[in-house]
Amino acid sequence: MATEQDGAAAPAYQRIMQELREMIARGEYRHDVPFTTQREICDRFGVSMGTAVRALNELVREGVLVRQRGRGTFVAEAAVHPQPAPQPPPSGGATIALVLHGEGPQQSEILRGAGAVCDERGYRLFVSDSTPSAGHEDRALRQALAAGAGGVLLYARQGPGPLAALAELRRHRVPVVLLDRYLPGFPADTVHPDHYGTGYRLTEELVARGHRNIATLYGEYDCTSVQERSVGCLQALRDHDVPVRPDLMALRSYLDLDDAERRAFLAGLLRLPDPPTVLLCANGPVLATAAHDLVDLGLRIPEDVELAGAEEAGPFEPFPLARVAVVPPSREIGARAARLVIDRVGTDDPYRTPQHHVLPVDVRVHDSAHARLGPLGPAEDGAGPARAPVTG
């Protein structure tokens, strides 16, 4: 039995995920029978409810599990009956390679948009996952070159980027279009949302709602998308005469912390003399994780602290937890980038005069029918105390 104290090689939720994957592979679960519950995972593996919830949510993000509204969680049919591994794309320039990292609504919508355009233009779209490591990203780009892909769409990982592999693609005149963020060391066509405007408009809306203590939570931090959003947040505070709080808005990774570290970090924020009244989350996985951690700390959402930032929160999509949320034009990013790269295929210099496409975002405010979360237990008049005790 795995417990939260067993070893230090990987967080408890990752070990649970691996064991559940192996159980699914052995045929211990059917796709038409409800999957094991959060409580059963707690009892079986000796972990907290937050750890069990995160393990299940990550498996949903991976596509191993699916949630059906009103029915529960099930094993995805593809996980029970896996399809044969895809073959490398043929050479000849009729294929576009899409290299993606991460999983969630944004990546899915980018894939749909790019796939639709490739279908229209007679191109095949070959997708590679660079999530595990920078080495996977570099290898995926070199494989696209070796297989004769006509062009590449790259949703780059954080950091400086796979510049050596990109230089090889450029030397062979294979066009590359960057998605969601640009790489300062590699001038190329780029399609991304208005990140600065996203940060500015979200913060402005929160200030208008009376918030002056706004904390930001990020997954990635070493990339232009997050940096531009952070600049937008800070500028909105300055323009509305709200003091900038470095202790609340520093660029750091929230998701890289383990369960105990994240809860301790949040507890520290909430014990400040002027604690945050809202957490501005960079994306859906960050928002979902923050929601779990707040409940583990005995806090209620939104009574004790509000969440903002992401309209689509992965496994939490049926529950609108974010009072103020941005909806990125993810499908249009994929479609616009696919058109750009296809138009560059076969040209003498596909890197001449790089185009920088910035797409507008939609900011939504949920003032009614809003979801609430909180710890289980007795409450007075259905509300409970003004602020539940913070432990951690």
N, C-alpha and C positions, 0 to 999 in steps of 0.2 A: 504494500500500500504506500502510495506517495503522500507525503505530508508537506506542509509549508516549511518544515525544518530540514527536510531531506536534501543534503548536498547544497552546492552553490553554483552548479554548472549552468542552470537555467532557472528562470522564475517558475513558481509553482504552476501558474496557469498554462505555461508552455508545455510543461511535463504532462499535465492533465490532457491538453490538446493532443499530444502525441499518443497517449494511451487510448484516448477515444478514437483517434484515427485508426489505430491498429485494431481496435475492437470492431469498427465498421468494416475494415478490410477483411476481417475473419468472418463476416456475415452475421455478427451478433445482433445487428439492428436492421430492420426492414424499412424501406422508404415510406410505406403506408401505415406504419405504427408510430405513435408519438415517441419521441426520443426521451432519454433520461432527463429528469428534472434537475433544477438547480439544487434543491434540497437533497436529492439522492446523490448528487456529485459531492456535496459537502460531507454527507455521511460516509460515502465510499472512500473518498480520498483524504478526509480529515482536514479540509480547508475552510476558509471563511466564505460567506455568501458572495462577497465582492469578487473573490478569486474565481468561484464557480461561474458567476455571471460573465466575467471577462473571458473565460475559456470558451463558453458557449457563443458569446458575441463574436469572438475572433473566428470561430469555425463558421459562423454565418457569413462573415466578411469574406472568408476563403471560398465560399460556395459549397462547403461540405454539408452544412445544415441549411435549412430554409425555414422561415417562420410563415405560418398561414394564419391570417387574422381569424380569431374565434375558434381555432382548432389547436394551436400549439406549435411546437418545434418538431421538425421531421428531418431525417437524413435525405439529402438531395438524391434523386434517382441516379444522377450521373456519378455520385460517389459510390453507390451500390453496384452500378453497372457501368464502370468507366469505359470511355471511348478509347480506341487505339491512339497512341501518341501521334501527333501530327508529324508529317514528313517535311523535311526542309523544302522551301519553295524552289521551283525550277529556275534556271537562269534565263535571261532573255529580256529583262527589263519590264516584264508585265506584272511584277509583284512590288508592292510597297510594304516595307517592314515597319511595324509599330512597336517600339520598345517602351514599355510602361513599368512603373513601380507603384506599389501600394494597391489597395483594393477598396472599393467603395463606390457610391453613386457617381462621383466625378469621373473616375476611370471608366466605369461602364458606359456613361453617356459619351465620353470622348470616343470610345470604341465604336459605339453605334453611329455617331456622326461620320467618322472616318470610313467605316465600313459601307455606309450608304453611298458616299461619293465614289468610292472605289468600284462598287457595283455599277453605278451609272457610267463610269468612264472605262469600264472593261478591265480593271486591275484587280488582282487578288491581294488580299490583306493578310500578312503573316504577322502574328503577335508573339512577342517575347516578353517574359516577366523578369524584370531586373531587381525585384524586391529583395532577394536574399543578401546581395552584397554588390559593391562596386565592381568586383570581378565579373559578376554575371552581366552587368551592364556593358562592360568593355567587350566581353565575349559575344554578347548578342549583336553588337554593332559589327564586329569582325565577321561573324557568321553571315550577316546580311550582305556584307561586301563579297564574301567568298561565294555565296549562293547566287550572286548576280541580281540582287534587288535593284529596281530602278530608282528608288528613293527611300528615305528613312524619315519617320516621324518619331521624335524623341521627347518623352516626358522624363527629364533628367532627374536623377537623385540629387540630394543636396550635396554641397561641396563644389570643388573646382570643375568637376565634370571629367568625362573620359576623353581628354583632349588629344591623346595620341591616336586613339581609334578614329576620332572625328577627323583628324588631319589626314588619315589614310583615305577616308571616304571622300574628302575634298580633293585629294590628289588624283583620285580616280573619277572625279567629276560626278559623284553620286550626290544629289541634292539632299540636304537635311533641313527639316523644319522643326524648330523647338516649340514644345507645348507648355503652357502655363507659366514658364519662366525662361529667362535667357541666361546664357553663360557668357560672362564678360570676356573670357579668353577665346571665344569662338563666334565671330560675327556671322550670323546666318538668319534666314527668315524665322520670325517668331510670332506666335499667336497666343495671347494670354488675356485674362480678364483685367479689368481696371483695378489692380491691387491697391494702388494709392487711394483711389476713390472708394474702394470697399472699406478700407480702414477709416477713412475720413467720415463717410456717411454713417457707418455703424456707430462710431464714437459720437458723432453729432446727435444722432437719434437718442443714444443713451443719456447724453447730457440734457437733452430736451425733456427726458422722462425724469429728471431730477438726480441722476447719478453723478457723483463727483469722485468717487473712489472706484475706479475701474481697473480690474486686474486682467492681464492677457495671458492666455495659455496656448502654447504652440506644440506641435509635433516636431516638424522640421524647423530649423531656424537659420541654417547656413545656405540660404538661397534667395534670389532676388525677389521672389513672390512674397515671402514673409517679411523681408526687409522693407519692401515698398509699402506693404500694409502697415507695418509698424510706424513708418514715417507719416502715413496718413492719419493714424490714431493720434500721434503726438501733435501734429499740426492742428487737428480739430480741437484738442484740448487747449492749445495756445490761443487759437482764434476765439474761443469761448471763455477765456480767462479762468480756466480750470488748472490748478497746479499740476505739473507733471510729477508723477510719483515713480522714480526708478525702482523702488522696492516692489511695485505692482506691475511694471511694464517692461521688465528686462527681457531680452531675447534669450530664451533657454528652452530646452526640450522637456515637456511634461511627460510625454509618453515613454521616454527612455528610462524613467524612474520605475523601480519595482513598486508593488502595492504599498508596502510600508512607507517607502520614501515619498510616494505621492501623497498619501494621507498626512504624513508629517509636514510636508510642504504646505498643503492646504490649511492644515490646522495652524501652522505658523502665521499664514496670511490672515486668518480669521481671528487671531489673538492680538493683532496689531491694535494700537490705540484708535486708529481710524481704519477699520477693516474694509475690504471691498464689499460693495453691495451688489456687484454683478461681475461675473466671469465672462470675458470676451474670448470665445474659443475659436481656434483657427479653422477647424473643420469638424465633420461629423464624428469621427473616432475620438477626437479630443473631448468634444461635448459629451458623448456617451460615457466616456471614462470618468470625466469630472462629475457627472451625475451620480454614478455608482459611488465614487469616493465621498461625495457630500453626504449621501444617505448613510454610508458606513460611519461617518463622523457624527451622526445623529441630527443632521440638518434637513430642513424641508425646502423644496424648490416649488414656487419662487418666494415663499413667505420669508425665509431666512436669507436667501441669496438667490439672485436671478441668474439665468444663463442667456447668453447671446452669441451670435456668430454664424451658425450653420443651419440652413433650412433642412438639408437632408443629412440625417445623422446615422446612416448605415442601419444597424439593427433597430434603432429607435425611430425610424421614419414614421410609423403610425402614431407616435406621440410627440406633438409639437412642444418640445421642452424649451426652445429658444423664443423668448419674448420678441427680440429683434433679430432678424436673420437675413443673410444674403443668399441669393440664389444665383450661382455662377452659370454662365452660358456654356456649359460643358459640351453639349452636343454640337453647338455651333463652332466651338474651338476645334473639335475633331474634324468637322466638315470643312471649315475654312483652311485648316492646315493641309488636309488631303488635296484640296484644289490647288493650293500653292505648290506642293511638292510635285504633283503630276504635271503642272504647267512648266516646271523646271526640268523635268526628265528629258534628256537628250539634247539640251541646249549647250552651246559652246562653253559658257561659264555660268553654271547654276548658282554661283555665289555673288554674281555681280549685283550691286545695289540691293543689299538685303532689305526686306520689307518687315516693318514692325507693326503688327495688327493688335490694337488694344480694344477689347470688346466691353461694352457696358454691362453692368450687373444690376439685378433687381433687389432692392432692400424691402423686406416685408416686416410689418409689425403685427403681432398677435395680441389683440386686446380682449378677446373673448374666447370661450371654448378652449382654454389653455390647459395643458396637462400639468398635473402636480405629482411630485414624488416626495416621499418622506419615510422615515423609519417606522416599522410596525410597532404598535403599542397604544395604550389608552391616550385619549386626547380630550380636552375640555371644549365642549361646543363645536367639535369637529375641527378645531384649529390647533390646540396645544400651546406651549409657551412661545413667547415672542422670539426667542432664539434658543434652540436646543443646546445642551452642553457640547462643547467641542473637545474631543479626546484624540489622542494620537501620539 
